[in-house]
Amino acid sequence: MKNTLYYGDNLEVLRLHVQDDSVDLIYLDPPFKSDQDYNVLFAEHDGAKSAAQILAFEDTWEWNTGG
């Protein structure tokens, strides 16, 4: 099927729904589901490490049905 977006585990979707010779491109942007929080770390004006940091994003996945 041309121009179709599948939602799910990539390996399972590929095995069940995509023929081996039909894929032109697969794009992944890891990490996925590392269950980690990633922070932005700041530095002092002189370049020294700082204890200051903020949450950049949480790499956790949950099924969300809306709202």
C-alpha positions in Angstrom: 0.0 0.0 0.0 1.5 3.3 -1.1 1.9 6.2 1.4 0.7 4.4 4.5 1.6 5.3 8.0 1.7 2.4 10.5 1.5 2.9 14.2 3.2 0.3 16.4 6.4 -1.6 17.1 8.5 -1.1 14.0 9.8 -4.7 13.7 6.3 -6.2 14.1 4.8 -3.8 11.6 7.5 -4.5 9.1 7.2 -8.3 9.4 3.4 -8.3 9.3 2.5 -5.5 6.9 5.4 -4.7 4.6 6.9 -6.8 1.8 10.7 -7.1 1.9 11.2 -5.6 -1.6 8.8 -2.7 -1.1 10.7 -0.4 1.3 12.5 2.6 -0.1 13.3 4.4 3.2 13.0 3.7 6.9 13.7 6.7 9.2 14.4 6.2 12.9 15.4 8.9 15.4 16.6 7.0 18.4 16.6 6.7 21.3 13.1 5.4 21.6 11.5 4.2 24.9 14.7 4.5 26.9 12.6 5.2 30.0 15.0 8.0 30.8 14.7 11.7 31.5 17.0 13.9 29.4 18.2 17.2 30.8 19.7 20.4 29.4 23.0 20.9 31.3 24.2 24.5 31.7 27.8 25.8 31.9 29.2 28.8 33.7 30.4 31.8 31.7 34.0 30.5 31.8 32.9 27.2 30.4 33.1 25.3 33.7 30.4 22.7 34.4 27.4 23.9 36.3 25.0 22.0 38.6 22.1 23.9 36.9 19.9 21.8 34.6 16.3 21.6 33.4 14.3 18.7 32.0 14.5 18.7 28.2 12.2 15.7 27.6 11.0 12.4 29.0 11.6 9.4 26.7 8.7 7.3 28.0 5.8 6.0 26.0 2.2 5.4 27.2 -1.0 4.6 25.3 -3.1 7.7 25.4 -6.6 7.6 24.0 -7.1 11.3 24.0 -7.8 14.2 26.2 
